[in-house]
Amino acid sequence: MFSKLDKTSFPPSKNPLMVYDGNCGFCKYWIIRWKKISGLGVDYKSYQEVASNFKDIPEQHFKEAVRFIGIDGVIYNGPDAAYITYFNKNKVKFLHQWYVDKKWFRVLSDSAYQFIADNRNTMSKITIRMFGENPANPKPYWKYYLVGLIVIVISLIALL
């Protein structure tokens, strides 16, 4: 499981910073999506670019999970880094609040995040199949898969 960090003594000065793995295709795809959601309020940098700026965070921690670092130095980790990005833009605020308040949601989120992190290549392929190759202009291909699944379920029920 990824480590949860609390705070850095070297916070970003202008905007909060989302730090991700620049060598991970899955990560880069979703960072482009997050940028579109958060607009100019959050900076995004790969840990390869900025890890040396955070002398109190070993590089290994950046390899484990995305880190959202607030201008106050508070660090949000893994799934909560994603949730706080949405929270920062006043979108689905409840996700971050649930992560903080509800243990079952935190455990579920952390487990799902770790599963995705452990299977990045496969998850990248699934993401492209579901949303297309261009993260800046995603296509709702997942709807076709959902319709196909519904047709299969109805067919199986009809056969019973």
N, CA and C atoms as an extended XYZ file, in Angstrom:
480
Properties=species:S:1:pos:R:3:atomname:S:1:resname:S:1:resid:I:1 pbc="F F F"
N         0.853       -1.185        0.000 N   MET     1
C         0.000        0.000        0.000 CA  MET     1
C         0.895        1.244        0.000 C   MET     1
N         0.440        2.286       -0.647 N   PHE     2
C         1.206        3.524       -0.733 CA  PHE     2
C         1.274        4.208        0.638 C   PHE     2
N         2.346        4.916        0.863 N   SER     3
C         2.533        5.651        2.119 CA  SER     3
C         1.684        6.908        2.113 C   SER     3
N         1.207        7.275        3.291 N   LYS     4
C         0.441        8.510        3.420 CA  LYS     4
C         1.319        9.537        4.122 C   LYS     4
N         1.589       10.607        3.425 N   LEU     5
C         2.422       11.680        3.945 CA  LEU     5
C         1.515       12.798        4.449 C   LEU     5
N         1.946       13.501        5.477 N   ASP     6
C         1.118       14.542        6.075 CA  ASP     6
C         1.439       15.942        5.570 C   ASP     6
N         2.731       16.288        5.581 N   LYS     7
C         3.089       17.669        5.304 CA  LYS     7
C         4.533       17.755        4.836 C   LYS     7
N         4.802       18.767        4.022 N   THR     8
C         6.171       19.054        3.612 CA  THR     8
C         6.561       20.435        4.121 C   THR     8
N         7.822       20.615        4.378 N   SER     9
C         8.336       21.923        4.795 CA  SER     9
C         8.704       22.783        3.594 C   SER     9
N         8.467       22.246        2.382 N   PHE    10
C         8.826       22.948        1.154 CA  PHE    10
C         7.615       23.063        0.221 C   PHE    10
N         6.545       23.736        0.672 N   PRO    11
C         5.329       23.807       -0.136 CA  PRO    11
C         5.520       24.661       -1.396 C   PRO    11
N         4.676       24.427       -2.396 N   PRO    12
C         4.717       25.297       -3.577 CA  PRO    12
C         4.272       26.705       -3.176 C   PRO    12
N         4.783       27.710       -3.857 N   SER    13
C         4.497       29.077       -3.427 CA  SER    13
C         3.271       29.699       -4.091 C   SER    13
N         2.964       29.325       -5.326 N   LYS    14
C         1.884       30.004       -6.043 CA  LYS    14
C         0.573       29.232       -6.022 C   LYS    14
N         0.571       28.040       -6.554 N   ASN    15
C        -0.620       27.190       -6.651 CA  ASN    15
C        -0.355       25.847       -5.991 C   ASN    15
N        -1.403       25.147       -5.564 N   PRO    16
C        -1.209       23.760       -5.142 CA  PRO    16
C        -0.589       22.978       -6.298 C   PRO    16
N         0.076       21.890       -5.977 N   LEU    17
C         0.803       21.125       -6.972 CA  LEU    17
C         0.404       19.656       -6.923 C   LEU    17
N         0.025       19.118       -8.065 N   MET    18
C        -0.234       17.680       -8.201 CA  MET    18
C         1.034       17.075       -8.795 C   MET    18
N         1.631       16.143       -8.065 N   VAL    19
C         2.861       15.495       -8.496 CA  VAL    19
C         2.524       14.057       -8.879 C   VAL    19
N         2.930       13.659      -10.082 N   TYR    20
C         2.592       12.345      -10.622 CA  TYR    20
C         3.819       11.708      -11.265 C   TYR    20
N         3.696       10.467      -11.685 N   ASP    21
C         4.777        9.745      -12.344 CA  ASP    21
C         4.739       10.046      -13.842 C   ASP    21
N         5.711       10.793      -14.312 N   GLY    22
C         5.777       11.184      -15.717 CA  GLY    22
C         6.095       10.045      -16.659 C   GLY    22
N         6.476        8.878      -16.139 N   ASN    23
C         6.751        7.711      -16.978 CA  ASN    23
C         5.541        6.788      -17.103 C   ASN    23
N         4.451        7.136      -16.461 N   CYS    24
C         3.260        6.288      -16.424 CA  CYS    24
C         2.216        6.817      -17.413 C   CYS    24
N         1.912        6.025      -18.437 N   GLY    25
C         0.921        6.426      -19.433 CA  GLY    25
C        -0.449        6.647      -18.833 C   GLY    25
N        -0.862        5.776      -17.917 N   PHE    26
C        -2.153        5.913      -17.250 CA  PHE    26
C        -2.198        7.230      -16.480 C   PHE    26
N        -1.127        7.513      -15.751 N   CYS    27
C        -1.056        8.747      -14.957 CA  CYS    27
C        -1.145        9.971      -15.856 C   CYS    27
N        -0.367        9.981      -16.935 N   LYS    28
C        -0.358       11.136      -17.830 CA  LYS    28
C        -1.726       11.357      -18.463 C   LYS    28
N        -2.415       10.276      -18.825 N   TYR    29
C        -3.744       10.382      -19.410 CA  TYR    29
C        -4.687       11.099      -18.450 C   TYR    29
N        -4.713       10.641      -17.196 N   TRP    30
C        -5.651       11.206      -16.228 CA  TRP    30
C        -5.231       12.588      -15.745 C   TRP    30
N        -3.946       12.894      -15.783 N   ILE    31
C        -3.501       14.246      -15.430 CA  ILE    31
C        -4.049       15.239      -16.448 C   ILE    31
N        -4.067       14.869      -17.713 N   ILE    32
C        -4.644       15.750      -18.733 CA  ILE    32
C        -6.120       15.986      -18.449 C   ILE    32
N        -6.834       14.955      -18.042 N   ARG    33
C        -8.255       15.104      -17.686 CA  ARG    33
C        -8.417       16.011      -16.462 C   ARG    33
N        -7.586       15.788      -15.436 N   TRP    34
C        -7.670       16.596      -14.220 CA  TRP    34
C        -7.369       18.065      -14.508 C   TRP    34
N        -6.382       18.312      -15.393 N   LYS    35
C        -6.059       19.695      -15.749 CA  LYS    35
C        -7.282       20.397      -16.320 C   LYS    35
N        -8.019       19.684      -17.133 N   LYS    36
C        -9.217       20.251      -17.743 CA  LYS    36
C       -10.262       20.582      -16.674 C   LYS    36
N       -10.348       19.758      -15.647 N   ILE    37
C       -11.311       19.966      -14.570 CA  ILE    37
C       -10.871       21.108      -13.660 C   ILE    37
N        -9.608       21.125      -13.279 N   SER    38
C        -9.149       22.085      -12.269 CA  SER    38
C        -8.769       23.440      -12.845 C   SER    38
N        -8.544       23.519      -14.141 N   GLY    39
C        -8.185       24.805      -14.744 CA  GLY    39
C        -6.851       25.317      -14.247 C   GLY    39
N        -6.780       26.610      -14.020 N   LEU    40
C        -5.514       27.244      -13.654 CA  LEU    40
C        -5.221       27.204      -12.160 C   LEU    40
N        -6.100       26.638      -11.360 N   GLY    41
C        -5.927       26.656       -9.909 CA  GLY    41
C        -4.945       25.650       -9.358 C   GLY    41
N        -4.491       24.706      -10.184 N   VAL    42
C        -3.578       23.657       -9.739 CA  VAL    42
C        -2.470       23.510      -10.779 C   VAL    42
N        -1.238       23.386      -10.311 N   ASP    43
C        -0.121       23.088      -11.214 CA  ASP    43
C         0.114       21.585      -11.213 C   ASP    43
N         0.546       21.053      -12.336 N   TYR    44
C         0.799       19.621      -12.486 CA  TYR    44
C         2.226       19.433      -12.968 C   TYR    44
N         2.985       18.647      -12.226 N   LYS    45
C         4.376       18.367      -12.586 CA  LYS    45
C         4.684       16.912      -12.270 C   LYS    45
N         5.514       16.317      -13.098 N   SER    46
C         5.942       14.948      -12.806 CA  SER    46
C         6.951       14.995      -11.660 C   SER    46
N         7.015       13.896      -10.922 N   TYR    47
C         7.977       13.867       -9.813 CA  TYR    47
C         9.396       13.936      -10.362 C   TYR    47
N         9.589       13.476      -11.607 N   GLN    48
C        10.909       13.549      -12.215 CA  GLN    48
C        11.368       15.007      -12.347 C   GLN    48
N        10.415       15.931      -12.481 N   GLU    49
C        10.731       17.358      -12.597 CA  GLU    49
C        10.929       18.035      -11.241 C   GLU    49
N        10.166       17.601      -10.225 N   VAL    50
C        10.115       18.395       -8.989 CA  VAL    50
C        10.526       17.679       -7.708 C   VAL    50
N        10.819       16.404       -7.767 N   ALA    51
C        11.136       15.670       -6.528 CA  ALA    51
C        12.274       16.328       -5.754 C   ALA    51
N        13.239       16.876       -6.447 N   SER    52
C        14.384       17.489       -5.758 CA  SER    52
C        13.989       18.758       -4.996 C   SER    52
N        12.827       19.343       -5.307 N   ASN    53
C        12.348       20.535       -4.579 CA  ASN    53
C        11.807       20.178       -3.199 C   ASN    53
N        11.501       18.906       -3.003 N   PHE    54
C        10.903       18.467       -1.743 CA  PHE    54
C        11.919       17.598       -0.998 C   PHE    54
N        12.834       18.253       -0.341 N   LYS    55
C        13.960       17.576        0.310 CA  LYS    55
C        13.529       16.656        1.447 C   LYS    55
N        12.316       16.846        1.961 N   ASP    56
C        11.837       16.019        3.066 CA  ASP    56
C        10.932       14.866        2.603 C   ASP    56
N        10.834       14.666        1.284 N   ILE    57
C        10.031       13.563        0.755 CA  ILE    57
C        10.935       12.679       -0.101 C   ILE    57
N        11.211       11.453        0.331 N   PRO    58
C        12.017       10.550       -0.486 CA  PRO    58
C        11.324       10.284       -1.833 C   PRO    58
N        12.107       10.202       -2.884 N   GLU    59
C        11.579        9.992       -4.236 CA  GLU    59
C        10.669        8.771       -4.326 C   GLU    59
N        10.959        7.752       -3.548 N   GLN    60
C        10.147        6.529       -3.549 CA  GLN    60
C         8.665        6.823       -3.291 C   GLN    60
N         8.395        7.797       -2.443 N   HIS    61
C         7.002        8.142       -2.132 CA  HIS    61
C         6.284        8.708       -3.352 C   HIS    61
N         7.005        9.430       -4.201 N   PHE    62
C         6.396        9.955       -5.423 CA  PHE    62
C         6.138        8.832       -6.429 C   PHE    62
N         6.936        7.782       -6.370 N   LYS    63
C         6.751        6.641       -7.272 CA  LYS    63
C         5.526        5.820       -6.886 C   LYS    63
N         5.145        5.859       -5.617 N   GLU    64
C         4.042        5.041       -5.098 CA  GLU    64
C         2.660        5.551       -5.485 C   GLU    64
N         2.499        6.885       -5.476 N   ALA    65
C         1.154        7.454       -5.639 CA  ALA    65
C         1.250        8.922       -6.024 C   ALA    65
N         0.177        9.446       -6.607 N   VAL    66
C         0.129       10.882       -6.860 CA  VAL    66
C         0.046       11.603       -5.523 C   VAL    66
N         0.584       12.819       -5.507 N   ARG    67
C         0.579       13.639       -4.292 CA  ARG    67
C         0.097       15.030       -4.673 C   ARG    67
N        -0.928       15.486       -3.979 N   PHE    68
C        -1.413       16.853       -4.140 CA  PHE    68
C        -0.850       17.628       -2.962 C   PHE    68
N        -0.033       18.639       -3.255 N   ILE    69
C         0.639       19.394       -2.197 CA  ILE    69
C         0.069       20.809       -2.181 C   ILE    69
N        -0.591       21.144       -1.083 N   GLY    70
C        -1.189       22.462       -0.933 CA  GLY    70
C        -0.147       23.526       -0.637 C   GLY    70
N        -0.514       24.780       -0.832 N   ILE    71
C         0.434       25.869       -0.572 CA  ILE    71
C         0.744       26.007        0.924 C   ILE    71
N        -0.041       25.341        1.745 N   ASP    72
C         0.238       25.297        3.188 CA  ASP    72
C         1.142       24.116        3.555 C   ASP    72
N         1.522       23.311        2.534 N   GLY    73
C         2.400       22.166        2.766 CA  GLY    73
C         1.669       20.874        3.056 C   GLY    73
N         0.347       20.919        3.244 N   VAL    74
C        -0.424       19.707        3.506 CA  VAL    74
C        -0.405       18.836        2.252 C   VAL    74
N        -0.218       17.532        2.451 N   ILE    75
C        -0.129       16.578        1.345 CA  ILE    75
C        -1.352       15.666        1.366 C   ILE    75
N        -1.984       15.536        0.215 N   TYR    76
C        -3.089       14.603        0.006 CA  TYR    76
C        -2.546       13.503       -0.889 C   TYR    76
N        -2.852       12.264       -0.561 N   ASN    77
C        -2.191       11.121       -1.165 CA  ASN    77
C        -3.141       10.232       -1.961 C   ASN    77
N        -2.646        9.691       -3.089 N   GLY    78
C        -3.393        8.697       -3.851 CA  GLY    78
C        -4.773        9.169       -4.243 C   GLY    78
N        -5.801        8.397       -3.884 N   PRO    79
C        -7.149        8.762       -4.310 CA  PRO    79
C        -7.603       10.107       -3.738 C   PRO    79
N        -7.158       10.436       -2.536 N   ASP    80
C        -7.559       11.711       -1.961 CA  ASP    80
C        -6.932       12.877       -2.716 C   ASP    80
N        -5.779       12.669       -3.340 N   ALA    81
C        -5.184       13.705       -4.185 CA  ALA    81
C        -6.121       14.007       -5.356 C   ALA    81
N        -6.709       12.953       -5.917 N   ALA    82
C        -7.683       13.154       -6.999 CA  ALA    82
C        -8.927       13.841       -6.455 C   ALA    82
N        -9.421       13.390       -5.331 N   TYR    83
C       -10.638       13.969       -4.762 CA  TYR    83
C       -10.450       15.445       -4.414 C   TYR    83
N        -9.301       15.783       -3.860 N   ILE    84
C        -9.075       17.179       -3.463 CA  ILE    84
C        -8.942       18.064       -4.690 C   ILE    84
N        -8.497       17.505       -5.811 N   THR    85
C        -8.442       18.267       -7.061 CA  THR    85
C        -9.850       18.667       -7.468 C   THR    85
N       -10.779       17.732       -7.390 N   TYR    86
C       -12.170       18.046       -7.703 CA  TYR    86
C       -12.736       19.025       -6.677 C   TYR    86
N       -12.407       18.817       -5.414 N   PHE    87
C       -12.872       19.681       -4.329 CA  PHE    87
C       -12.386       21.108       -4.548 C   PHE    87
N       -11.142       21.220       -4.985 N   ASN    88
C       -10.514       22.513       -5.214 CA  ASN    88
C       -11.297       23.334       -6.239 C   ASN    88
N       -11.949       22.668       -7.163 N   LYS    89
C       -12.710       23.341       -8.219 CA  LYS    89
C       -14.212       23.301       -7.927 C   LYS    89
N       -14.586       22.950       -6.706 N   ASN    90
C       -15.987       22.872       -6.294 CA  ASN    90
C       -16.798       21.856       -7.081 C   ASN    90
N       -16.156       20.822       -7.544 N   LYS    91
C       -16.851       19.717       -8.212 CA  LYS    91
C       -16.900       18.563       -7.218 C   LYS    91
N       -17.978       17.854       -7.179 N   VAL    92
C       -18.178       16.695       -6.295 CA  VAL    92
C       -17.370       16.779       -4.989 C   VAL    92
N       -17.662       17.804       -4.224 N   LYS    93
C       -16.958       18.054       -2.961 CA  LYS    93
C       -17.043       16.883       -1.995 C   LYS    93
N       -18.127       16.130       -2.083 N   PHE    94
C       -18.342       15.084       -1.092 CA  PHE    94
C       -17.281       13.997       -1.145 C   PHE    94
N       -16.620       13.774       -2.273 N   LEU    95
C       -15.633       12.694       -2.365 CA  LEU    95
C       -14.503       12.880       -1.355 C   LEU    95
N       -13.933       14.071       -1.312 N   HIS    96
C       -12.863       14.330       -0.336 CA  HIS    96
C       -13.409       14.221        1.089 C   HIS    96
N       -14.588       14.759        1.317 N   GLN    97
C       -15.164       14.722        2.664 CA  GLN    97
C       -15.446       13.290        3.103 C   GLN    97
N       -15.968       12.474        2.190 N   TRP    98
C       -16.191       11.058        2.504 CA  TRP    98
C       -14.867       10.370        2.807 C   TRP    98
N       -13.830       10.681        2.011 N   TYR    99
C       -12.519       10.062        2.231 CA  TYR    99
C       -12.028       10.362        3.643 C   TYR    99
N       -12.244       11.572        4.090 N   VAL   100
C       -11.807       11.985        5.427 CA  VAL   100
C       -12.692       11.373        6.515 C   VAL   100
N       -14.005       11.382        6.309 N   ASP   101
C       -14.960       11.028        7.366 CA  ASP   101
C       -15.380        9.568        7.423 C   ASP   101
N       -15.372        8.885        6.321 N   LYS   102
C       -15.955        7.539        6.264 CA  LYS   102
C       -14.868        6.489        6.011 C   LYS   102
N       -14.601        5.706        7.035 N   LYS   103
C       -13.524        4.713        6.942 CA  LYS   103
C       -13.753        3.735        5.792 C   LYS   103
N       -14.999        3.279        5.608 N   TRP   104
C       -15.293        2.315        4.548 CA  TRP   104
C       -14.959        2.892        3.174 C   TRP   104
N       -15.218        4.198        2.974 N   PHE   105
C       -14.929        4.837        1.686 CA  PHE   105
C       -13.423        5.005        1.501 C   PHE   105
N       -12.718        5.349        2.578 N   ARG   106
C       -11.260        5.492        2.524 CA  ARG   106
C       -10.605        4.155        2.203 C   ARG   106
N       -11.036        3.079        2.869 N   VAL   107
C       -10.472        1.744        2.623 CA  VAL   107
C       -10.763        1.296        1.195 C   VAL   107
N       -11.998        1.491        0.739 N   LEU   108
C       -12.379        1.129       -0.627 CA  LEU   108
C       -11.568        1.937       -1.640 C   LEU   108
N       -11.449        3.240       -1.429 N   SER   109
C       -10.690        4.108       -2.334 CA  SER   109
C        -9.215        3.716       -2.378 C   SER   109
N        -8.620        3.503       -1.210 N   ASP   110
C        -7.202        3.136       -1.148 CA  ASP   110
C        -6.952        1.790       -1.829 C   ASP   110
N        -7.847        0.833       -1.609 N   SER   111
C        -7.695       -0.493       -2.221 CA  SER   111
C        -7.835       -0.418       -3.729 C   SER   111
N        -8.837        0.323       -4.202 N   ALA   112
C        -9.028        0.482       -5.648 CA  ALA   112
C        -7.836        1.209       -6.254 C   ALA   112
N        -7.357        2.240       -5.585 N   TYR   113
C        -6.198        2.988       -6.081 CA  TYR   113
C        -4.971        2.071       -6.172 C   TYR   113
N        -4.750        1.288       -5.144 N   GLN   114
C        -3.589        0.398       -5.137 CA  GLN   114
C        -3.705       -0.643       -6.245 C   GLN   114
N        -4.906       -1.181       -6.463 N   PHE   115
C        -5.124       -2.144       -7.546 CA  PHE   115
C        -4.780       -1.509       -8.890 C   PHE   115
N        -5.253       -0.294       -9.103 N   ILE   116
C        -4.961        0.410      -10.362 CA  ILE   116
C        -3.462        0.665      -10.482 C   ILE   116
N        -2.830        1.116       -9.408 N   ALA   117
C        -1.392        1.388       -9.428 CA  ALA   117
C        -0.590        0.129       -9.736 C   ALA   117
N        -1.037       -1.002       -9.213 N   ASP   118
C        -0.338       -2.267       -9.451 CA  ASP   118
C        -0.569       -2.813      -10.859 C   ASP   118
N        -1.570       -2.279      -11.558 N   ASN   119
C        -1.937       -2.768      -12.899 CA  ASN   119
C        -2.040       -1.615      -13.892 C   ASN   119
N        -1.091       -0.709      -13.848 N   ARG   120
C        -1.139        0.504      -14.660 CA  ARG   120
C        -1.266        0.236      -16.158 C   ARG   120
N        -0.500       -0.707      -16.678 N   ASN   121
C        -0.541       -0.969      -18.123 CA  ASN   121
C        -1.920       -1.453      -18.555 C   ASN   121
N        -2.476       -2.391      -17.826 N   THR   122
C        -3.809       -2.903      -18.144 CA  THR   122
C        -4.851       -1.802      -17.986 C   THR   122
N        -4.759       -1.025      -16.928 N   MET   123
C        -5.727        0.039      -16.696 CA  MET   123
C        -5.619        1.125      -17.764 C   MET   123
N        -4.422        1.348      -18.268 N   SER   124
C        -4.233        2.307      -19.348 CA  SER   124
C        -4.958        1.840      -20.606 C   SER   124
N        -4.840        0.553      -20.914 N   LYS   125
C        -5.535       -0.009      -22.085 CA  LYS   125
C        -7.046        0.076      -21.920 C   LYS   125
N        -7.537       -0.224      -20.727 N   ILE   126
C        -8.978       -0.145      -20.463 CA  ILE   126
C        -9.456        1.303      -20.585 C   ILE   126
N        -8.687        2.235      -20.055 N   THR   127
C        -9.047        3.655      -20.138 CA  THR   127
C        -9.177        4.094      -21.589 C   THR   127
N        -8.221        3.707      -22.412 N   ILE   128
C        -8.258        4.095      -23.829 CA  ILE   128
C        -9.462        3.468      -24.525 C   ILE   128
N        -9.772        2.228      -24.198 N   ARG   129
C       -10.963        1.579      -24.777 CA  ARG   129
C       -12.251        2.263      -24.350 C   ARG   129
N       -12.282        2.720      -23.106 N   MET   130
C       -13.509        3.320      -22.566 CA  MET   130
C       -13.686        4.788      -22.974 C   MET   130
N       -12.571        5.527      -23.128 N   PHE   131
C       -12.661        6.964      -23.352 CA  PHE   131
C       -11.945        7.454      -24.602 C   PHE   131
N       -11.246        6.578      -25.317 N   GLY   132
C       -10.519        6.995      -26.510 CA  GLY   132
C        -9.088        7.372      -26.197 C   GLY   132
N        -8.315        7.594      -27.247 N   GLU   133
C        -6.884        7.854      -27.084 CA  GLU   133
C        -6.549        9.289      -26.699 C   GLU   133
N        -7.479       10.208      -26.931 N   ASN   134
C        -7.199       11.609      -26.664 CA  ASN   134
C        -7.863       12.048      -25.348 C   ASN   134
N        -7.088       12.168      -24.274 N   PRO   135
C        -7.684       12.536      -22.987 CA  PRO   135
C        -8.249       13.952      -22.961 C   PRO   135
N        -7.787       14.812      -23.856 N   ALA   136
C        -8.308       16.176      -23.912 CA  ALA   136
C        -9.696       16.217      -24.551 C   ALA   136
N       -10.020       15.179      -25.307 N   ASN   137
C       -11.319       15.098      -25.967 CA  ASN   137
C       -11.838       13.665      -25.871 C   ASN   137
N       -12.238       13.247      -24.664 N   PRO   138
C       -12.646       11.851      -24.481 CA  PRO   138
C       -13.954       11.531      -25.203 C   PRO   138
N       -14.055       10.320      -25.634 N   LYS   139
C       -15.264        9.817      -26.284 CA  LYS   139
C       -15.963        8.878      -25.302 C   LYS   139
N       -17.275        8.887      -25.284 N   PRO   140
C       -18.008        8.039      -24.325 CA  PRO   140
C       -18.178        6.603      -24.818 C   PRO   140
N       -17.067        5.949      -25.187 N   TYR   141
C       -17.149        4.564      -25.656 CA  TYR   141
C       -17.697        3.635      -24.584 C   TYR   141
N       -17.523        3.996      -23.312 N   TRP   142
C       -17.997        3.163      -22.212 CA  TRP   142
C       -19.498        2.945      -22.315 C   TRP   142
N       -20.215        3.881      -22.917 N   LYS   143
C       -21.672        3.739      -23.070 CA  LYS   143
C       -22.003        2.545      -23.954 C   LYS   143
N       -21.192        2.349      -24.995 N   TYR   144
C       -21.428        1.210      -25.892 CA  TYR   144
C       -21.184       -0.109      -25.171 C   TYR   144
N       -20.149       -0.138      -24.330 N   TYR   145
C       -19.888       -1.341      -23.541 CA  TYR   145
C       -21.028       -1.602      -22.564 C   TYR   145
N       -21.554       -0.542      -21.967 N   LEU   146
C       -22.667       -0.674      -21.029 CA  LEU   146
C       -23.905       -1.209      -21.746 C   LEU   146
N       -24.204       -0.660      -22.910 N   VAL   147
C       -25.354       -1.142      -23.693 CA  VAL   147
C       -25.148       -2.614      -24.049 C   VAL   147
N       -23.940       -2.972      -24.468 N   GLY   148
C       -23.639       -4.369      -24.797 CA  GLY   148
C       -23.835       -5.282      -23.597 C   GLY   148
N       -23.387       -4.834      -22.437 N   LEU   149
C       -23.555       -5.619      -21.212 CA  LEU   149
C       -25.032       -5.795      -20.882 C   LEU   149
N       -25.807       -4.738      -21.021 N   ILE   150
C       -27.247       -4.821      -20.752 CA  ILE   150
C       -27.918       -5.808      -21.715 C   ILE   150
N       -27.539       -5.761      -22.981 N   VAL   151
C       -28.099       -6.688      -23.971 CA  VAL   151
C       -27.751       -8.126      -23.603 C   VAL   151
N       -26.518       -8.358      -23.178 N   ILE   152
C       -26.095       -9.710      -22.792 CA  ILE   152
C       -26.898      -10.192      -21.578 C   ILE   152
N       -27.048       -9.331      -20.570 N   VAL   153
C       -27.796       -9.702      -19.360 CA  VAL   153
C       -29.251      -10.008      -19.708 C   VAL   153
N       -29.873       -9.161      -20.512 N   ILE   154
C       -31.263       -9.399      -20.913 CA  ILE   154
C       -31.382      -10.699      -21.694 C   ILE   154
N       -30.420      -10.963      -22.562 N   SER   155
C       -30.433      -12.211      -23.347 CA  SER   155
C       -30.311      -13.426      -22.432 C   SER   155
N       -29.420      -13.331      -21.434 N   LEU   156
C       -29.244      -14.447      -20.506 CA  LEU   156
C       -30.519      -14.677      -19.672 C   LEU   156
N       -31.135      -13.583      -19.256 N   ILE   157
C       -32.391      -13.709      -18.495 CA  ILE   157
C       -33.462      -14.331      -19.359 C   ILE   157
N       -33.533      -13.925      -20.620 N   ALA   158
C       -34.547      -14.473      -21.536 CA  ALA   158
C       -34.344      -15.972      -21.766 C   ALA   158
N       -33.110      -16.421      -21.713 N   LEU   159
C       -32.816      -17.855      -21.920 CA  LEU   159
C       -33.197      -18.694      -20.711 C   LEU   159
N       -33.313      -18.078      -19.543 N   LEU   160
C       -33.649      -18.826      -18.327 CA  LEU   160
C       -35.064      -19.170      -18.299 C   LEU   160
